[in-house]
Amino acid sequence: MRRMNVKIAKILNQKSSQIPNFNNNDDDPSKITRRFDELRKKAIKGIDTGKNYLRLEYFSDDNITEISIEKNKTLALMEHYIYETRYKLPYAQLLRKKYRDNIKYKIGFCFALLRQLKQQQMMIYTTLVNQYLRTTTLHFHIKMYEKVVRLDIDIKDVILLVRRYERARKLALNPNYYDDS
């Protein structure tokens, strides 16, 4: 129940989904790795106090040495995964750059977005149905309804985009595909 409430709160707080833009360069690997490095530096140095947040003591116990050893092991493990992700990210972005102009890739990306939007919409609806008697405020229902309608509009826009890409794909294969004569 708590997990579903967290998911619903995340869906309600997120901005409206955007139609995919395959022409922008926001996903340039050098920009992404630069942002990643900046976040890493902020986490290590600390933003305001200059403290190293990764090495702060959280517990005051008689057995401090065991806690710090376990904490250091956990931090080393997290750091390993962070760096592994950081060095694999540019490869995935280069693959995306390679396939970005492919119409089949664009259609597949749009279908993945459609699935995600529909899952969000169904989660909100299911929560409303299951929690109908527990929620007594009209504001909550209106907020949920508003989000469902926004998701519906996003789904409609993505479907129109898929139609446009499919039409372009058919016309590229056969220029006379849509001719009635």
Rosetta blueprint (number, residue, H / E / L):
1 M L
2 R H
3 R H
4 M H
5 N H
6 V H
7 K H
8 I H
9 A H
10 K H
11 I H
12 L H
13 N H
14 Q L
15 K L
16 S L
17 S L
18 Q L
19 I L
20 P L
21 N L
22 F L
23 N L
24 N L
25 N L
26 D L
27 D L
28 D L
29 P H
30 S H
31 K H
32 I H
33 T H
34 R H
35 R H
36 F H
37 D H
38 E H
39 L H
40 R H
41 K H
42 K H
43 A H
44 I H
45 K H
46 G L
47 I L
48 D L
49 T L
50 G L
51 K L
52 N L
53 Y H
54 L H
55 R H
56 L L
57 E L
58 Y L
59 F L
60 S L
61 D L
62 D L
63 N L
64 I H
65 T H
66 E H
67 I H
68 S H
69 I H
70 E H
71 K H
72 N H
73 K H
74 T H
75 L H
76 A H
77 L H
78 M H
79 E H
80 H H
81 Y H
82 I H
83 Y H
84 E H
85 T H
86 R H
87 Y H
88 K H
89 L H
90 P H
91 Y H
92 A H
93 Q H
94 L H
95 L H
96 R H
97 K H
98 K H
99 Y H
100 R L
101 D L
102 N L
103 I H
104 K H
105 Y H
106 K H
107 I H
108 G H
109 F H
110 C H
111 F H
112 A H
113 L H
114 L H
115 R H
116 Q H
117 L H
118 K H
119 Q H
120 Q H
121 Q H
122 M H
123 M H
124 I H
125 Y H
126 T H
127 T H
128 L H
129 V H
130 N H
131 Q L
132 Y L
133 L L
134 R L
135 T L
136 T L
137 T L
138 L H
139 H H
140 F H
141 H H
142 I H
143 K H
144 M H
145 Y H
146 E H
147 K H
148 V H
149 V H
150 R H
151 L H
152 D H
153 I H
154 D H
155 I H
156 K H
157 D H
158 V H
159 I H
160 L H
161 L H
162 V H
163 R H
164 R H
165 Y H
166 E H
167 R H
168 A H
169 R H
170 K H
171 L H
172 A H
173 L H
174 N L
175 P L
176 N L
177 Y L
178 Y L
179 D L
180 D L
181 S L
